[in-house]
């Protein structure tokens, strides 16, 4: 793919990396809901030609992060409140299934990581080290999903959790020691091979609402779809 090299160092950037970068910026709010995504400016921002950008936008449209509008081109999608609510319901259905499968298919390596994460989560929660808890939370759920032995389920869960982070503001508050103890009970069920117990505990865990609730991200003023998003500065 000629010309698809980074601005610094001449390092070639594959299309899938461009897709990941744009998706990450959409999820983090760099590009607002409804904001226009111009191929030329995206290519300049990520140091590539327009070809991988065009491919990335097609992939992101299939995932629901991008939509194409008449006379405006590619724009960041604007999920409805119903679509946002559906994400929480899908997570509540998929996570218990993943835990049940993990009880049947997990490896000793999975158990070692899960137990280590529970131990760290309890310690960090007791010490009030909340900055460490968010990444531990994500790592725990990713490992539990991977223990299911189902790549398709892992992909679905990853996409749902990513979209929840995109459409909801602060969906997961700092974890408490009690919450990590509940996760420890899930890991114990998985270790025993008790699929039904793992499913039940995970379902109860997934239904627990955070103290502040889930708040939809709604910017004070959504940019005009015809306005070009300012993305010309380099990624940090």
ZADO-1210 file (C-alpha; in nm, 4 decimals, padded with zeros to 6 digits):
<atoms>
<atom x="00.0000" y="00.0000" z="00.0000" code="UNK" pos="1"/>
<atom x="00.2235" y="00.2818" z="-00.1278" code="UNK" pos="2"/>
<atom x="00.2284" y="00.6106" z="00.0580" code="UNK" pos="3"/>
<atom x="00.0767" y="00.4718" z="00.3763" code="UNK" pos="4"/>
<atom x="00.3630" y="00.5684" z="00.6057" code="UNK" pos="5"/>
<atom x="00.3595" y="00.7580" z="00.9317" code="UNK" pos="6"/>
<atom x="00.4647" y="01.1228" z="00.9355" code="UNK" pos="7"/>
<atom x="00.7525" y="01.0450" z="01.1708" code="UNK" pos="8"/>
<atom x="01.0209" y="00.7877" z="01.0987" code="UNK" pos="9"/>
<atom x="00.8658" y="00.6559" z="00.7762" code="UNK" pos="10"/>
<atom x="00.7001" y="00.3662" z="00.9618" code="UNK" pos="11"/>
<atom x="00.4245" y="00.1991" z="00.7604" code="UNK" pos="12"/>
<atom x="00.0848" y="00.1976" z="00.9350" code="UNK" pos="13"/>
<atom x="-00.1536" y="-00.0831" z="00.8330" code="UNK" pos="14"/>
<atom x="-00.5211" y="-00.0100" z="00.7774" code="UNK" pos="15"/>
<atom x="-00.6310" y="-00.2021" z="01.0878" code="UNK" pos="16"/>
<atom x="-00.4126" y="00.0220" z="01.3065" code="UNK" pos="17"/>
<atom x="-00.5753" y="00.3310" z="01.1563" code="UNK" pos="18"/>
<atom x="-00.9160" y="00.1823" z="01.2304" code="UNK" pos="19"/>
<atom x="-00.8170" y="00.1184" z="01.5928" code="UNK" pos="20"/>
<atom x="-00.6843" y="00.4729" z="01.6292" code="UNK" pos="21"/>
<atom x="-00.9998" y="00.6358" z="01.4897" code="UNK" pos="22"/>
<atom x="-01.2217" y="00.4092" z="01.6995" code="UNK" pos="23"/>
<atom x="-01.0256" y="00.4935" z="02.0154" code="UNK" pos="24"/>
<atom x="-01.0638" y="00.8649" z="01.9441" code="UNK" pos="25"/>
<atom x="-01.4375" y="00.8261" z="01.8840" code="UNK" pos="26"/>
<atom x="-01.4827" y="00.6338" z="02.2102" code="UNK" pos="27"/>
<atom x="-01.2776" y="00.8869" z="02.4082" code="UNK" pos="28"/>
<atom x="-01.4789" y="01.1769" z="02.2685" code="UNK" pos="29"/>
<atom x="-01.2142" y="01.3383" z="02.0497" code="UNK" pos="30"/>
<atom x="-01.4770" y="01.3357" z="01.7749" code="UNK" pos="31"/>
<atom x="-01.8246" y="01.4353" z="01.9047" code="UNK" pos="32"/>
<atom x="-02.1530" y="01.2670" z="01.8203" code="UNK" pos="33"/>
<atom x="-02.2555" y="01.3765" z="01.4723" code="UNK" pos="34"/>
<atom x="-01.9126" y="01.5233" z="01.3980" code="UNK" pos="35"/>
<atom x="-01.7983" y="01.4993" z="01.0392" code="UNK" pos="36"/>
<atom x="-01.5029" y="01.2722" z="00.9615" code="UNK" pos="37"/>
<atom x="-01.3143" y="01.3993" z="00.6586" code="UNK" pos="38"/>
<atom x="-01.0816" y="01.1524" z="00.4883" code="UNK" pos="39"/>
<atom x="-00.8220" y="01.4157" z="00.4065" code="UNK" pos="40"/>
<atom x="-00.7922" y="01.5441" z="00.7629" code="UNK" pos="41"/>
<atom x="-00.8001" y="01.1961" z="00.9130" code="UNK" pos="42"/>
<atom x="-00.5195" y="01.0907" z="00.6787" code="UNK" pos="43"/>
<atom x="-00.3173" y="01.3946" z="00.7829" code="UNK" pos="44"/>
<atom x="-00.3776" y="01.3320" z="01.1528" code="UNK" pos="45"/>
<atom x="-00.2646" y="00.9687" z="01.1447" code="UNK" pos="46"/>
<atom x="00.0110" y="01.0148" z="00.8885" code="UNK" pos="47"/>
<atom x="-00.1288" y="00.7862" z="00.6188" code="UNK" pos="48"/>
<atom x="-00.2884" y="00.8085" z="00.2753" code="UNK" pos="49"/>
<atom x="-00.6645" y="00.8230" z="00.2307" code="UNK" pos="50"/>
<atom x="-00.6859" y="00.4555" z="00.1268" code="UNK" pos="51"/>
<atom x="-00.6520" y="00.2995" z="00.4773" code="UNK" pos="52"/>
<atom x="-00.8682" y="00.5793" z="00.6190" code="UNK" pos="53"/>
<atom x="-01.1444" y="00.4932" z="00.3718" code="UNK" pos="54"/>
<atom x="-01.1170" y="00.1246" z="00.4657" code="UNK" pos="55"/>
<atom x="-01.1232" y="00.2112" z="00.8357" code="UNK" pos="56"/>
<atom x="-01.4368" y="00.4224" z="00.7979" code="UNK" pos="57"/>
<atom x="-01.6136" y="00.1360" z="00.6214" code="UNK" pos="58"/>
<atom x="-01.5222" y="-00.0981" z="00.9072" code="UNK" pos="59"/>
<atom x="-01.6331" y="00.1524" z="01.1705" code="UNK" pos="60"/>
<atom x="-01.9619" y="00.2029" z="00.9872" code="UNK" pos="61"/>
<atom x="-02.0242" y="-00.1725" z="00.9981" code="UNK" pos="62"/>
<atom x="-01.9540" y="-00.1624" z="01.3751" code="UNK" pos="63"/>
<atom x="-02.1981" y="00.1244" z="01.4307" code="UNK" pos="64"/>
<atom x="-01.9488" y="00.3957" z="01.5254" code="UNK" pos="65"/>
<atom x="-01.9764" y="00.5832" z="01.1967" code="UNK" pos="66"/>
<atom x="-02.2644" y="00.6669" z="00.9676" code="UNK" pos="67"/>
<atom x="-02.2755" y="00.8107" z="00.6161" code="UNK" pos="68"/>
<atom x="-02.4994" y="01.1109" z="00.5577" code="UNK" pos="69"/>
<atom x="-02.6141" y="01.2545" z="00.2293" code="UNK" pos="70"/>
<atom x="-02.4198" y="01.5693" z="00.1384" code="UNK" pos="71"/>
<atom x="-02.2026" y="01.5290" z="00.4530" code="UNK" pos="72"/>
<atom x="-02.0182" y="01.2005" z="00.4065" code="UNK" pos="73"/>
<atom x="-01.8864" y="01.0044" z="00.7030" code="UNK" pos="74"/>
<atom x="-01.9928" y="01.1280" z="01.0468" code="UNK" pos="75"/>
<atom x="-01.9730" y="00.9940" z="01.4005" code="UNK" pos="76"/>
<atom x="-02.2931" y="00.8036" z="01.4734" code="UNK" pos="77"/>
<atom x="-02.5487" y="00.9298" z="01.7264" code="UNK" pos="78"/>
<atom x="-02.7001" y="00.6300" z="01.9109" code="UNK" pos="79"/>
<atom x="-03.0552" y="00.6801" z="02.0356" code="UNK" pos="80"/>
<atom x="-03.1458" y="00.6367" z="02.4017" code="UNK" pos="81"/>
<atom x="-03.3060" y="00.3032" z="02.3144" code="UNK" pos="82"/>
<atom x="-02.9897" y="00.1841" z="02.1402" code="UNK" pos="83"/>
<atom x="-02.7869" y="00.2902" z="02.4437" code="UNK" pos="84"/>
<atom x="-03.0189" y="00.1037" z="02.6799" code="UNK" pos="85"/>
<atom x="-02.9921" y="-00.2046" z="02.4589" code="UNK" pos="86"/>
<atom x="-02.6155" y="-00.2075" z="02.5137" code="UNK" pos="87"/>
<atom x="-02.6597" y="-00.2542" z="02.8879" code="UNK" pos="88"/>
<atom x="-02.9095" y="-00.5322" z="02.8280" code="UNK" pos="89"/>
<atom x="-02.6775" y="-00.7077" z="02.5840" code="UNK" pos="90"/>
<atom x="-02.3930" y="-00.6905" z="02.8334" code="UNK" pos="91"/>
<atom x="-02.6204" y="-00.8352" z="03.1032" code="UNK" pos="92"/>
<atom x="-02.6975" y="-01.1289" z="02.8719" code="UNK" pos="93"/>
<atom x="-02.3508" y="-01.1913" z="02.7298" code="UNK" pos="94"/>
<atom x="-02.1366" y="-01.1674" z="03.0447" code="UNK" pos="95"/>
<atom x="-02.3220" y="-01.4479" z="03.2306" code="UNK" pos="96"/>
<atom x="-02.2965" y="-01.6668" z="02.9197" code="UNK" pos="97"/>
<atom x="-01.9234" y="-01.5988" z="02.9057" code="UNK" pos="98"/>
<atom x="-01.8808" y="-01.6913" z="03.2724" code="UNK" pos="99"/>
<atom x="-02.0736" y="-02.0163" z="03.2261" code="UNK" pos="100"/>
<atom x="-01.8567" y="-02.1087" z="02.9278" code="UNK" pos="101"/>
<atom x="-01.5452" y="-02.0147" z="03.1259" code="UNK" pos="102"/>
<atom x="-01.6449" y="-02.2631" z="03.3984" code="UNK" pos="103"/>
<atom x="-01.6425" y="-02.5346" z="03.1317" code="UNK" pos="104"/>
<atom x="-01.3393" y="-02.4287" z="02.9288" code="UNK" pos="105"/>
<atom x="-01.1022" y="-02.2237" z="03.1456" code="UNK" pos="106"/>
<atom x="-00.7366" y="-02.3133" z="03.1750" code="UNK" pos="107"/>
<atom x="-00.5142" y="-02.2977" z="03.4813" code="UNK" pos="108"/>
<atom x="-00.3489" y="-01.9931" z="03.3265" code="UNK" pos="109"/>
<atom x="-00.6844" y="-01.8143" z="03.3126" code="UNK" pos="110"/>
<atom x="-00.7539" y="-01.9004" z="03.6775" code="UNK" pos="111"/>
<atom x="-00.4129" y="-01.7758" z="03.7856" code="UNK" pos="112"/>
<atom x="-00.4687" y="-01.4394" z="03.6177" code="UNK" pos="113"/>
<atom x="-00.8272" y="-01.4045" z="03.7455" code="UNK" pos="114"/>
<atom x="-00.7283" y="-01.4839" z="04.1047" code="UNK" pos="115"/>
<atom x="-00.4379" y="-01.2424" z="04.0841" code="UNK" pos="116"/>
<atom x="-00.6670" y="-00.9675" z="03.9576" code="UNK" pos="117"/>
<atom x="-00.9184" y="-01.0269" z="04.2374" code="UNK" pos="118"/>
<atom x="-00.6390" y="-01.0107" z="04.4948" code="UNK" pos="119"/>
<atom x="-00.5038" y="-00.6870" z="04.3471" code="UNK" pos="120"/>
<atom x="-00.8522" y="-00.5384" z="04.3163" code="UNK" pos="121"/>
<atom x="-00.9271" y="-00.6014" z="04.6830" code="UNK" pos="122"/>
<atom x="-00.5938" y="-00.4547" z="04.7909" code="UNK" pos="123"/>
<atom x="-00.6227" y="-00.1430" z="04.5740" code="UNK" pos="124"/>
<atom x="-00.9837" y="-00.0862" z="04.6823" code="UNK" pos="125"/>
<atom x="-00.8940" y="-00.1124" z="05.0517" code="UNK" pos="126"/>
<atom x="-00.6020" y="00.1269" z="04.9995" code="UNK" pos="127"/>
<atom x="-00.8185" y="00.3726" z="04.8060" code="UNK" pos="128"/>
<atom x="-00.5971" y="00.3494" z="04.4977" code="UNK" pos="129"/>
<atom x="-00.8877" y="00.4125" z="04.2609" code="UNK" pos="130"/>
<atom x="-00.6688" y="00.5067" z="03.9644" code="UNK" pos="131"/>
<atom x="-00.5544" y="00.1439" z="03.9441" code="UNK" pos="132"/>
<atom x="-00.9043" y="-00.0042" z="03.9623" code="UNK" pos="133"/>
<atom x="-01.0396" y="00.0906" z="03.6201" code="UNK" pos="134"/>
<atom x="-00.7695" y="-00.0923" z="03.4238" code="UNK" pos="135"/>
<atom x="-00.7966" y="-00.3887" z="03.6627" code="UNK" pos="136"/>
<atom x="-01.1726" y="-00.3947" z="03.6047" code="UNK" pos="137"/>
<atom x="-01.1259" y="-00.4075" z="03.2277" code="UNK" pos="138"/>
<atom x="-00.8543" y="-00.6719" z="03.2553" code="UNK" pos="139"/>
<atom x="-01.0769" y="-00.8912" z="03.4751" code="UNK" pos="140"/>
<atom x="-01.3690" y="-00.8841" z="03.2310" code="UNK" pos="141"/>
<atom x="-01.1416" y="-00.9410" z="02.9307" code="UNK" pos="142"/>
<atom x="-00.9762" y="-01.2420" z="03.0962" code="UNK" pos="143"/>
<atom x="-01.3104" y="-01.3912" z="03.2028" code="UNK" pos="144"/>
<atom x="-01.4366" y="-01.3542" z="02.8463" code="UNK" pos="145"/>
<atom x="-01.1216" y="-01.5118" z="02.7019" code="UNK" pos="146"/>
<atom x="-01.1606" y="-01.8033" z="02.9432" code="UNK" pos="147"/>
<atom x="-01.4888" y="-01.8842" z="02.7635" code="UNK" pos="148"/>
<atom x="-01.2831" y="-02.0239" z="02.4776" code="UNK" pos="149"/>
<atom x="-01.5158" y="-01.8543" z="02.2271" code="UNK" pos="150"/>
<atom x="-01.3525" y="-01.5938" z="01.9995" code="UNK" pos="151"/>
<atom x="-01.6952" y="-01.4856" z="01.8729" code="UNK" pos="152"/>
<atom x="-01.8220" y="-01.4212" z="02.2251" code="UNK" pos="153"/>
<atom x="-01.5030" y="-01.2350" z="02.3153" code="UNK" pos="154"/>
<atom x="-01.5458" y="-01.0122" z="02.0099" code="UNK" pos="155"/>
<atom x="-01.9103" y="-00.9375" z="02.0946" code="UNK" pos="156"/>
<atom x="-01.8327" y="-00.8554" z="02.4574" code="UNK" pos="157"/>
<atom x="-01.5401" y="-00.6359" z="02.3580" code="UNK" pos="158"/>
<atom x="-01.7579" y="-00.4389" z="02.1183" code="UNK" pos="159"/>
<atom x="-02.0442" y="-00.3999" z="02.3662" code="UNK" pos="160"/>
<atom x="-01.8162" y="-00.2816" z="02.6480" code="UNK" pos="161"/>
<atom x="-01.6396" y="-00.0440" z="02.4100" code="UNK" pos="162"/>
<atom x="-01.9706" y="00.1068" z="02.3012" code="UNK" pos="163"/>
<atom x="-02.0867" y="00.1445" z="02.6602" code="UNK" pos="164"/>
<atom x="-01.7701" y="00.3438" z="02.7310" code="UNK" pos="165"/>
<atom x="-01.8508" y="00.5550" z="02.4242" code="UNK" pos="166"/>
<atom x="-02.2171" y="00.6408" z="02.4863" code="UNK" pos="167"/>
<atom x="-02.2138" y="00.6612" z="02.8664" code="UNK" pos="168"/>
<atom x="-02.0246" y="00.9055" z="03.0851" code="UNK" pos="169"/>
<atom x="-01.8254" y="00.7320" z="03.3606" code="UNK" pos="170"/>
<atom x="-02.0218" y="00.4046" z="03.3377" code="UNK" pos="171"/>
<atom x="-01.8127" y="00.2328" z="03.6029" code="UNK" pos="172"/>
<atom x="-01.7232" y="00.4138" z="03.9279" code="UNK" pos="173"/>
<atom x="-01.4207" y="00.3052" z="04.1307" code="UNK" pos="174"/>
<atom x="-01.4676" y="-00.0551" z="04.2447" code="UNK" pos="175"/>
<atom x="-01.5101" y="-00.1397" z="04.6114" code="UNK" pos="176"/>
<atom x="-01.3529" y="-00.4260" z="04.8051" code="UNK" pos="177"/>
<atom x="-01.6999" y="-00.5822" z="04.8316" code="UNK" pos="178"/>
<atom x="-01.7396" y="-00.5735" z="04.4544" code="UNK" pos="179"/>
<atom x="-01.4063" y="-00.7493" z="04.4112" code="UNK" pos="180"/>
<atom x="-01.5124" y="-01.0090" z="04.6681" code="UNK" pos="181"/>
<atom x="-01.8162" y="-01.0826" z="04.4497" code="UNK" pos="182"/>
<atom x="-01.5846" y="-01.1243" z="04.1556" code="UNK" pos="183"/>
<atom x="-01.3803" y="-01.3622" z="04.3687" code="UNK" pos="184"/>
<atom x="-01.6933" y="-01.5737" z="04.4163" code="UNK" pos="185"/>
<atom x="-01.7393" y="-01.5819" z="04.0369" code="UNK" pos="186"/>
<atom x="-01.3810" y="-01.7014" z="03.9947" code="UNK" pos="187"/>
<atom x="-01.4356" y="-01.9709" z="04.2606" code="UNK" pos="188"/>
<atom x="-01.7391" y="-02.0994" z="04.0675" code="UNK" pos="189"/>
<atom x="-01.5396" y="-02.0966" z="03.7451" code="UNK" pos="190"/>
<atom x="-01.2570" y="-02.2865" z="03.9152" code="UNK" pos="191"/>
<atom x="-01.5012" y="-02.5540" z="04.0392" code="UNK" pos="192"/>
<atom x="-01.6493" y="-02.5921" z="03.6923" code="UNK" pos="193"/>
<atom x="-01.9909" y="-02.4839" z="03.8252" code="UNK" pos="194"/>
<atom x="-02.1319" y="-02.3211" z="03.5115" code="UNK" pos="195"/>
<atom x="-02.4777" y="-02.2465" z="03.6557" code="UNK" pos="196"/>
<atom x="-02.3340" y="-02.0832" z="03.9683" code="UNK" pos="197"/>
<atom x="-02.0913" y="-01.8761" z="03.7581" code="UNK" pos="198"/>
<atom x="-02.3788" y="-01.7671" z="03.5335" code="UNK" pos="199"/>
<atom x="-02.6037" y="-01.6716" z="03.8276" code="UNK" pos="200"/>
<atom x="-02.3345" y="-01.4754" z="04.0128" code="UNK" pos="201"/>
<atom x="-02.2280" y="-01.2908" z="03.6984" code="UNK" pos="202"/>
<atom x="-02.5876" y="-01.2052" z="03.6100" code="UNK" pos="203"/>
<atom x="-02.6384" y="-01.0536" z="03.9564" code="UNK" pos="204"/>
<atom x="-02.3072" y="-00.8694" z="03.9232" code="UNK" pos="205"/>
<atom x="-02.3934" y="-00.7286" z="03.5804" code="UNK" pos="206"/>
<atom x="-02.7304" y="-00.6011" z="03.7022" code="UNK" pos="207"/>
<atom x="-02.5794" y="-00.4014" z="03.9899" code="UNK" pos="208"/>
<atom x="-02.6168" y="-00.0331" z="03.8938" code="UNK" pos="209"/>
<atom x="-02.3350" y="00.2062" z="03.9825" code="UNK" pos="210"/>
<atom x="-02.4211" y="00.4544" z="04.2624" code="UNK" pos="211"/>
<atom x="-02.4400" y="00.7464" z="04.0195" code="UNK" pos="212"/>
<atom x="-02.6237" y="00.5492" z="03.7506" code="UNK" pos="213"/>
<atom x="-02.5423" y="00.5409" z="03.3830" code="UNK" pos="214"/>
<atom x="-02.5486" y="00.8886" z="03.2308" code="UNK" pos="215"/>
<atom x="-02.5674" y="00.9268" z="02.8567" code="UNK" pos="216"/>
<atom x="-02.3019" y="01.1465" z="02.7037" code="UNK" pos="217"/>
<atom x="-02.4855" y="01.4428" z="02.5596" code="UNK" pos="218"/>
<atom x="-02.2633" y="01.7359" z="02.4581" code="UNK" pos="219"/>
<atom x="-02.4048" y="02.0817" z="02.5254" code="UNK" pos="220"/>
<atom x="-02.4029" y="02.1531" z="02.1543" code="UNK" pos="221"/>
<atom x="-02.3498" y="01.8885" z="01.8884" code="UNK" pos="222"/>
<atom x="-02.1418" y="02.0228" z="01.6033" code="UNK" pos="223"/>
<atom x="-02.3028" y="02.0837" z="01.2690" code="UNK" pos="224"/>
<atom x="-02.2606" y="01.7655" z="01.0594" code="UNK" pos="225"/>
<atom x="-02.1225" y="01.9842" z="00.7787" code="UNK" pos="226"/>
<atom x="-01.8524" y="02.1262" z="01.0062" code="UNK" pos="227"/>
<atom x="-01.5137" y="01.9601" z="00.9721" code="UNK" pos="228"/>
<atom x="-01.3806" y="01.8084" z="01.2928" code="UNK" pos="229"/>
<atom x="-01.0470" y="01.9565" z="01.3951" code="UNK" pos="230"/>
<atom x="-00.8184" y="01.6549" z="01.3910" code="UNK" pos="231"/>
<atom x="-00.5076" y="01.7932" z="01.2308" code="UNK" pos="232"/>
<atom x="-00.2876" y="01.7806" z="01.5409" code="UNK" pos="233"/>
<atom x="-00.0762" y="01.4689" z="01.5887" code="UNK" pos="234"/>
<atom x="-00.1751" y="01.1956" z="01.8305" code="UNK" pos="235"/>
<atom x="-00.0002" y="01.2056" z="02.1647" code="UNK" pos="236"/>
</atoms>
